[in-house]
Each structure stands twice: as C-alpha cells, then as structure tokens.
C-alpha cells in the first residue's frame, strides 16, 4: 500500500471538533521559535509530493518537508536519510524515523504537542512509524503525502489515533 490517506479528511468534521483537545494544548502562548517553524512549513504548501525529495516548490515527501524546515532554520542537515520506501504499512524491526528524530530533535510528551512540533504517525498496527507532519495550530498540521502535495490538514481523531511521537526542533 502506498502512502494513502484513506479515512483522512482535509476539513475538520463535527466529530473531530468534539475530539480535539481542550484546555492548555490549544491555549499555550506561542513563542517566536514556534512561529518560525510554522512560517517556514507554510512556505512548502502546494509543493508537489515527490518521494524522498526535499526541494521547496519542486517536490517533497513528509520527511522532505521536515528536512527543508530544518535547513531553513539550522542550515545544513545533520545527516542524510537512508533510502526508504513510501509504504506506510511496512513492517520492520527498527524504527528508523523515530531513531533519527531522537538523535536531532527533542522528544516531547504526546500531550505536550504544540505548533511547530514534529508529529510522527504509525499508519497501520504492527507497521513502523513512517509518516510525519509539523503541527501548525491546536488542531492543524502541515504534511505531504502520496498523490497530493504539501497541505495543511485538520489534526482530527483519525490522525490523533495514529500519533506515536512528538519532537521539537532544537533552539527554537
């Protein structure tokens, strides 16, 4: 299965709104660093999906978006990603995406996610975590996926059920 978003929607539904987090998650004061990350991520909106690419306006995948935002904020990437397949249902022994993010980004509790944070998703039970996004608001995220482009989507129940890790860019 390619990186499809079966069940995902671009707009928030009434059910998603009811399941959206209430309380402090949506009401934290925004920092300049959070705004910088979200501003940089929004520049990528409309960039066509291209597996393993990370070129603003020309093509990116979900990891390419995060890599591009890293370069805009920190300069050179700390490491080149190894080749990877676009299969969200891939089963493997190692969580390569989670391991790489843990080397270069600061882990954050799931309940502590805020705009500017990198969200990591496990798209199928038993599969490795293979999709990521940048949270752009309390109930919004920016990501790229197969057959689409880099888009801003509702961070509704369907996505929250698949969220397995949150990371923060260093020094922002």
N, C-alpha and C positions, 0 to 999 in steps of 0.2 A: 504494500500500500504506500503510495506516495504521500507526501505531507498534506493531506487533505484536511479540511476543517469541517468535516461532517458534524453537524449539530451546532456549530458555532454560528453566531449571527453578528452582523456589523452593528446593529442598533440594539439598544437595551430594551428588554421586554419588561412587562409589569412584574413577572416572576423574578427577573434579575434584579429589578429595583428593590423588591422585598427582601432579597437575599444579600444585597450589598451591605458591606459592613457599616455599622453606625458607630457613633462615638468618636474616639480620638483619631482613628485612622484617617478619616476624611477631613479632620479639622486641625491637623498639625500645622504650625507655622512653616511656611516654605522658606528654604534657605536659598542663597544665591547659587550654590552648587547644584541644588535640585533643579532650579530654573535653567541653569546652563545645560544640564544633561537633557532635559525635556526639549529645550530650544534646539539643541543640536539634533536630537532624534527627529523632531518635526521637519527639519530640512530634508530628511530622507523620504517623506511622504510622497507617494507616486513613483518612487524608484521601482522599476520592474523587478519581479522575482527572477533571480539567476542563482542557481545552486553554487555555493562556495564563493560567490562574488562579494565584493565589498567596495563598490565604486559608486559614489553619490551620483544619482541621476541616470546611471547606466545599468546597474544591476546589483542586487544583494539578496542574501537569504537572511534568516533570522539572526544567525551568528554574525554575518557580514554587517548588519545594522549595528550591533553592539561593538564590533571591531572598529567601524567607522566613527562612532561616537567616542570611543577610546582615543583614536588618533586625533580627533579634533580637540580633545581636552588635554591629553597627556603626550601627544607626539607619537613616536614610533611604538608599534605594538610590542609587548614583552616577549611574545613567541608566535611563530606561525602555526596555525592549526593544521593538524594532520588531515589527509583526505578522509572524508566521511560521506556516507550515503544519505539521501534525503528521506529515507524510510522511517517514519515516526513510530512504526510498530517493531522496529529492530530489537531483537533480544541480544544481549551481550553480557559478558562477565564484568566489564568495567564501565563505570560511569564517567566517560572521558570529558563530557561537557561540564559536569559538576566538579570534577577534579581540576580542570583548567581554571574555571571561575574561582575556585577556592584558593588557587595559587596567586591570583592577581586582584581579586575583589574581596571586600569584607563581607562575611556572612551576616545575615540579618534574620531574626526570627520571622516566620511567616506572618505573624500578627503585627510585626513592625514595619511592613512594607509601606513605602510612601513614594510619591512621584520622584522619578529619577533613578529608582532602583531597577535592577535587572531581575526579571521573573523567569524561573525555569519550570518547565512543564514536562510531565510524563504522560504521553498521549494515550498509552494503552497499558493495561495491567500486565506486569511482567516484562515490559519493554524498558529500555534505558531512557533516561531523560534526554530528549532530542529537540525541544523547541524552547526558544527564549523570546523575551519581549522586554521593553522598557516601560515601566508604569508611567503614565502621563497625567494621571489625575486619580482621585479616590476610586473611581470605577471605570478607568480608561487605560488602554495600553497601546503602544506602538510596536508593530511587528511585521514581518514579511513571511508570506507562505506561498506554497506551490500554487501556480495557476493564477495568482493575484499579483500584488505589488506590496510595497511597504504601505501599510494602512494604520489608521487609528481606530481601534475597535472597543466595544464595550467589554469590560472585565467582569463578566457576569458569572452566574453559577457554573455553567459548563466549563469555563476556564478555571475558576477557583477550585473546582473539584480535582483538577489535574495539576495544580500548583504544588511543587515539591521543594522548592528552594528559592530564596531571595538573597541577592547580593547587592552591595553598594559600591560604586566607584570610589577609589581612594582619593582623599584630599579634595572632596567636593562638598 
